[in-house]
Amino acid sequence: MNKIKALKIIIILYIISVSGFSQNKDKDVTIYKDVDPRISTKEFHFENKSPQLIFNLSRAWAIHSNGDSIRITRPDRIEFKELSVIDAKAEHKQGMLTIKEYKKHPVIITYDIILSFNGKLVSMQFKNIVAQKKNIPIEYISHFTHQKSQEYYKLIHEPTKVSMFATPTHAFSQNDVLRNDIEKIIRGKRATVGVALIVDGKDTLTVNNGFHYPTQSTYKFHLALAVLDYLNKNNLSLDHKIFIRKAELLPDTHSPLRDDYPDGNIELPVSEILKYTVSQSDNNGCDILFRFVGGTSAVDRYIRDLGFSDFAIAATEEEMHGPWEVQYTNWSTPLTAARVLEKFRTGNILPQHFHDFLWNAMVDTTTGPKKIKGLLPPGTIVAHKTGSSFRNAEGLNAAENDIAIIRLPDGRYYSLAVFVADSMEDEATNMRMIAEISRAVYDSLTK
């Protein structure tokens, strides 16, 4: 019992979609802005009817942490004690809270719920205020209190980001089907799974975008962009050579480069080091290139200068092989990862020959054949970068990732990022989830 009491339980409640948040001085009040809640397609504002807000309370999670050990569960029971809504109708069923037929804004919703995690009860009170501007809710305020029991609970909102745009109604229906397919794939899995999809430059769908997902080796794509930009700005070619000392070819890390040149003390062109780093996910090559451009901070700054903020590049591969927590300092939301891919594909951020070089290196990627590529039709063009972590002593896998640009048979392209974080599932299950999500997206776009 003492061991149980020592666990810190974090309740993460997936209620609505959000792109960012700022904390109020009152620690019990969290204000969310730029929110796109999930909206029923059949009653979306294009038909001049009141939208329908759906809050999926069954997506609440409990994360039990003890040192390096993390165990993730979902509620086995959800009970509404009280529910009231002003100037609207509300109903709840199997953890789904639906607000509909509201005629004006803001909509004020209050409810008391009890969540049961493996028999342990958590009681919460919520007051939600949803405002609306231009027919899209933009502000969400949640004020909650918590009745402490024998356990210590810390309540945190980590909502998902659901992007919906002014496209024809049938597109929303298609997205709803795809979203349901993705949720079926990840349902019941002991992991946090984030997905972002962009088709032809438009944000069309995200799932669980509110987390900071450890990127692992997917950030080698970002590094490659920075390296090519560095070459361009310094009038250097891909043939520019870097001297590699033997001491830089660290043992006990994934490095085909070291295996091919075990004695080091050689000069290799940047092009070859990039191919090792991107196509074969070489860790030593990665850190050699970090040093070449000025370190992780230089790469982080370059990506920010492209206009992105929901990410961080802070640690080298060597540093990530140190304390377990270090890998979490490199993170991204799925949507930002997909947007960086789209920026590369469409943004003309590199000269064409540099762009083509990186594209081919990603198409030639040899790692992760069972991830995004795993269930796609043979011959599908996939330019991707994978990432994965080790497991800790308790069996937790911090990351199993893949980010990709895929070409459809009709010539369209889409960018897809799938992150599996803090998973207690085995490697085959994690990779199968990524592959099934990828296939669901492909099928949705080729119907």
Secondary structure by P-SEA (a helix, b strand, c coil): ccccccbbbbbbbcccccccccccccccbbbbcccccccccccccccccbbbbbbccccbbbbbbcccbbbbbcccbbbbcbbbbccbbbbbcccbbbbcccccccbbbbbbbbbbcccbbbbbbbbbbbbbccccccbbbbbbccccccbbbbbbbbbbbbbbccccaaaaaaaaaaaaaaaaaaccccbbbbbbbbccccccccccccccccccccaaaaaaaaaaaaaaaacccccbbbbbcccccccccccccccccccccccccaaaaaaaacccccaaaaaaaaaaaccaaaaaaaaaaaccccccccccaaaaaccccccccccccaaaaaaaaaaaaccccccaaaaaaaaaaaaacccccccccccccccccccbbbbbbbbccccccccccccccccccccbbbbbbbbbccccccaaaaaaaaaaaaaaaaaaaac
